[in-house]
Amino acid sequence: MRFATRLNSFASRAEAEWPDQKGKPSVLQMAARAAKVEGLTDLDLNYPDHVGEDPRVLAGKLGDLGLRINGFAMRYYTNPAFKLGAFTHPDAAVRREAIDLTKRGIDAARAAGSNLMTIWLGQDGFDYAFQGDYDRMWDHEVSGIREVCAHDPDCWISIEYKPNEPRAYSLMPDCATTLLAIQEAGAPNLGVTLDFAHVLYADEQPAFAAALIARHSRLLGVHLNDGYAKRDDGLMVGAVHSVQTIELLRQIRRDGYDGAIYFDTFPDMTGLDPVRECEVNIATVRRMLAVVDRLERDNRLGEAIDRQDAVASNAIVQEAMLAPAN
């Protein structure tokens, strides 16, 4: 089992780890702290934020810490104009800059030994009625996605959808819209990253979204976290929606997902100990997978699901989750 995590989490409580340091911790400082997490195997790096040196050298330094690079994730912050859109900006020169930046990110990921680039297009959307031509924006989005996929057919490009933030409305807000874009783009190396909290506040059921993705595309990334379905809370795994998380893990296992489980949680928002937080996330997922194993051995669950018998299936799941009182 491969477990990856958000590198910026390890800037949480920086004063406890680096009491004499002024300023933000470096990429390697955060990585060294992450390497203390028992069971962690991989990191995801933001591009270009985390890649300030030759990616081959950076990958070697992370390897010396015992960590691999699961994948890169694009961030469109280098040009303030990207606030109005990356692939969908009204200025063709800005769109070209975003696409070319993504291509350089793909090249860097490949140089670092990874074949996964996650694109979160949070800047591509709108905030007001009559702000944009929806058909034109959609054309720009799909065209940009198609072009970056064609840049390196051996690199997986994964779209991480999110209902909003920073834009009030995102062009890739939910599973169905993302699958429409993937179908239209027609690139064989294109798929979806499913972020649990994003799915919740898109008003979707995580396991159902995963099943649709497996049916119509390919699940390339799973970001586990939790929240109250109103925003991207980034809470610890299973903190609110334990049953739904277990159902998701069961679904992706049945669909053959073989990628890393990535923790997109935010211990830095409230100053939690990031090492301990990540260790608890790993332990939680392992326990949940043990529940999945018990459920898969229980023929009663399949029979209850076949009957759509919610009472029976709920009883069986609770029995598998909760040990009887002594």
C-alpha positions in Angstrom: 0.0 0.0 0.0 1.4 3.4 -1.0 0.5 6.4 1.1 1.3 9.9 -0.1 0.7 13.3 1.4 0.4 17.0 0.9 3.9 18.5 1.5 2.7 21.9 2.7 1.1 20.2 5.7 4.5 19.8 7.2 4.9 23.6 7.6 2.3 23.3 10.5 3.6 24.3 13.9 6.9 25.3 12.3 8.1 26.9 15.5 8.0 23.5 17.2 10.2 21.9 14.6 12.5 24.8 13.8 12.4 27.1 16.9 15.3 29.3 15.7 14.3 29.7 12.1 12.8 32.8 10.6 10.7 32.5 7.6 9.0 29.5 6.0 10.6 26.1 6.0 12.1 24.9 2.7 10.9 22.0 0.6 13.6 19.7 1.9 12.9 20.7 5.5 9.2 19.9 5.1 10.2 16.6 3.3 12.6 15.6 6.1 9.8 16.2 8.6 7.4 14.1 6.5 9.9 11.3 6.4 9.4 10.9 10.1 5.8 9.6 9.5 5.7 5.9 10.0 4.2 4.2 6.9 4.5 7.2 4.5 6.0 6.2 1.2 5.4 9.1 -1.2 5.1 12.8 -1.6 3.2 14.9 -4.2 5.0 18.1 -5.2 3.3 21.3 -6.5 4.7 22.7 -9.7 6.4 25.2 -9.9 6.2 26.0 -6.1 8.2 23.0 -4.9 10.6 22.5 -7.8 13.3 25.1 -7.4 16.1 22.9 -8.6 16.8 20.2 -11.1 13.9 17.7 -10.6 16.3 14.8 -10.9 18.4 16.2 -8.1 15.4 16.9 -6.0 14.1 13.3 -6.5 17.4 12.0 -5.4 17.4 14.1 -2.2 13.9 12.8 -1.4 15.0 9.3 -2.1 17.8 9.7 0.4 15.0 10.5 2.9 13.2 7.3 2.0 10.4 9.0 0.0 9.3 8.7 -3.6 7.5 11.2 -5.7 4.0 10.0 -6.4 3.2 12.9 -8.8 3.2 16.6 -9.5 0.3 18.9 -9.2 0.0 22.1 -11.2 -0.4 25.5 -9.5 -1.2 28.6 -11.5 0.1 31.4 -9.3 3.2 32.6 -11.1 1.3 35.2 -13.2 -1.3 37.4 -11.4 -3.4 37.3 -14.6 -4.1 33.6 -13.9 -6.7 34.8 -11.3 -9.0 35.5 -14.3 -8.3 32.1 -15.8 -5.4 29.8 -16.8 -6.6 27.7 -19.8 -9.7 30.0 -20.1 -8.2 33.5 -19.8 -9.7 35.9 -22.4 -6.1 36.8 -23.5 -4.6 34.1 -25.8 -1.1 35.0 -24.6 -2.1 34.2 -21.0 -3.7 31.0 -22.0 -0.5 30.1 -23.9 1.6 30.9 -20.8 -0.6 28.5 -18.7 -0.4 25.7 -21.2 3.3 26.1 -21.6 3.8 26.2 -17.9 1.9 22.9 -17.6 4.0 21.3 -20.3 7.2 22.3 -18.4 5.6 20.8 -15.3 5.0 17.5 -17.1 8.6 17.5 -18.3 9.8 18.1 -14.7 7.6 15.3 -13.3 9.0 12.9 -15.9 12.5 14.0 -15.1 11.8 13.3 -11.4 10.7 9.8 -12.2 6.9 10.3 -12.0 4.3 9.8 -14.8 1.4 11.5 -13.1 0.5 15.2 -13.4 -2.6 16.4 -11.6 -4.3 19.6 -12.9 -6.6 21.5 -10.6 -8.1 24.3 -12.7 -9.6 26.3 -9.9 -8.9 29.6 -11.7 -10.9 28.5 -14.7 -14.5 29.6 -14.0 -16.5 32.7 -13.4 -18.0 34.8 -10.6 -20.8 36.8 -12.2 -23.6 36.4 -14.7 -22.7 37.8 -18.1 -19.0 37.6 -17.2 -18.0 35.1 -19.9 -19.0 33.3 -23.0 -19.6 29.8 -21.7 -19.2 28.1 -25.1 -15.9 29.9 -25.7 -14.6 29.2 -22.2 -15.5 25.5 -22.5 -13.7 25.3 -25.9 -10.6 26.9 -24.4 -10.7 24.5 -21.4 -11.0 21.4 -23.5 -8.5 22.5 -26.1 -6.0 23.3 -23.3 -6.5 19.9 -21.6 -6.2 18.1 -25.0 -2.9 20.0 -25.8 -1.2 19.2 -22.5 -2.2 15.6 -22.8 -0.6 15.4 -26.2 2.6 16.9 -24.9 3.7 13.5 -23.4 1.3 10.6 -24.1 3.2 8.4 -21.6 2.3 10.8 -18.7 -1.0 10.5 -17.0 -2.9 13.8 -16.8 -5.5 13.8 -14.0 -8.2 16.4 -13.6 -9.0 17.2 -9.9 -12.5 18.7 -9.9 -13.9 21.1 -7.3 -17.2 23.0 -7.2 -15.6 26.4 -6.5 -12.7 28.3 -4.9 -11.0 30.5 -5.9 -13.7 31.2 -8.5 -17.3 31.3 -7.4 -18.2 28.8 -10.1 -15.7 26.3 -11.6 -15.8 25.0 -15.1 -14.9 21.6 -13.6 -17.2 21.5 -10.6 -18.3 17.9 -10.4 -17.9 14.3 -11.7 -20.3 14.4 -14.6 -19.0 17.7 -16.0 -15.4 16.5 -15.7 -16.3 13.2 -17.5 -18.0 15.3 -20.3 -14.7 17.3 -20.7 -12.7 14.1 -20.8 -14.9 12.5 -23.4 -14.7 15.6 -25.6 -10.9 15.9 -25.1 -10.5 12.3 -26.3 -7.0 11.8 -24.8 -6.1 8.2 -23.8 -3.8 9.4 -21.0 -6.5 11.5 -19.3 -8.4 10.7 -16.1 -9.7 11.9 -12.8 -8.5 12.6 -9.3 -11.2 12.2 -6.8 -10.9 14.5 -3.7 -13.2 13.3 -0.9 -14.1 16.8 0.5 -14.6 18.2 -3.0 -17.0 15.3 -3.8 -18.9 16.0 -0.6 -19.6 19.6 -1.3 -20.4 18.9 -4.9 -23.3 17.0 -3.3 -22.1 13.7 -4.6 -21.7 10.3 -3.0 -18.0 9.4 -3.2 -18.4 5.7 -4.1 -20.9 6.5 -6.8 -18.6 9.1 -8.3 -15.7 6.6 -8.3 -17.9 4.0 -10.0 -18.9 6.5 -12.7 -15.2 7.4 -13.2 -14.2 3.8 -13.6 -17.1 3.3 -16.0 -16.4 6.3 -18.3 -12.7 7.1 -17.7 -9.9 6.1 -15.3 -9.4 6.9 -11.7 -5.8 8.2 -11.4 -5.8 9.7 -7.9 -7.6 9.4 -4.6 -7.3 12.3 -2.2 -8.7 11.3 1.2 -9.7 13.9 3.8 -13.1 14.8 5.3 -15.4 17.7 5.9 -18.9 18.9 6.5 -19.9 19.2 2.8 -20.0 23.0 2.8 -16.4 23.7 1.7 -12.9 22.1 1.4 -12.4 21.6 5.1 -9.4 19.2 4.8 -10.2 17.3 8.0 -8.6 14.0 9.0 -9.8 10.9 7.3 -13.0 9.5 8.7 -13.6 12.4 11.0 -17.1 13.0 9.8 -18.0 10.5 7.0 -16.5 7.2 8.1 -19.1 5.0 6.4 -18.8 6.8 3.1 -15.0 6.6 3.3 -15.2 2.8 3.8 -17.7 2.5 0.9 -15.3 4.5 -1.3 -12.4 2.3 -0.4 -14.5 -0.8 -1.2 -15.5 0.6 -4.5 -12.0 1.6 -5.7 -10.6 -1.7 -4.7 -13.3 -3.5 -6.6 -12.6 -1.3 -9.6 -8.9 -2.1 -9.5 -7.4 1.2 -8.4 -3.7 0.6 -7.8 -2.4 4.2 -7.1 -1.4 5.8 -3.9 -3.8 7.0 -1.2 -3.0 10.7 -0.9 -3.9 12.7 2.2 -5.0 16.2 1.3 -5.6 17.3 4.8 -4.9 20.7 6.4 -3.2 20.3 9.8 -1.5 23.6 9.2 -4.9 25.5 9.3 -5.2 25.0 13.1 -1.6 24.1 14.1 -1.9 20.3 14.5 1.2 18.1 14.8 1.5 17.1 11.1 3.6 14.0 11.7 1.1 12.6 14.2 -1.9 13.7 12.1 -0.5 11.8 9.0 0.2 8.7 11.1 -3.3 8.7 12.3 -4.6 9.0 8.8 -2.6 6.1 7.7 -3.7 4.0 10.6 -7.3 4.9 9.9 -7.2 3.9 6.3 -5.6 0.6 7.3 -8.3 -0.1 9.8 -10.9 0.8 7.2 -9.4 -1.5 4.6 -9.6 -4.3 7.3 -13.3 -3.5 7.5 -13.6 -3.7 3.7 -11.9 -7.1 3.9 -14.5 -8.3 6.5 -17.3 -6.9 4.3 -16.0 -8.6 1.2 -16.0 -12.0 3.1 -19.6 -11.5 4.2 -22.0 -12.8 1.5 -24.9 -11.2 3.4 -23.8 -7.7 2.2 -23.9 -8.5 -1.4 -27.3 -10.1 -1.0 -28.6 -7.0 0.9 -27.2 -4.7 -1.8 -28.9 -6.8 -4.5 -32.2 -6.3 -2.7 -31.4 -2.6 -2.0 -32.1 -3.5 1.6 -30.7 -0.4 3.4 -31.6 -1.8 6.9 -29.8 -5.0 6.4 -26.8 -3.5 4.7 -26.5 -0.8 7.4 -26.6 -3.5 10.1 -23.9 -5.5 8.4 -21.6 -2.5 7.9 -22.0 -1.4 11.5 -21.3 -4.9 12.7 -18.1 -5.0 10.7 -17.1 -1.5 11.9 -17.9 -1.7 15.6 -16.7 -4.5 17.8 -19.4 -5.8 20.2 -19.3 -4.4 23.8 -17.7 -6.7 26.4 
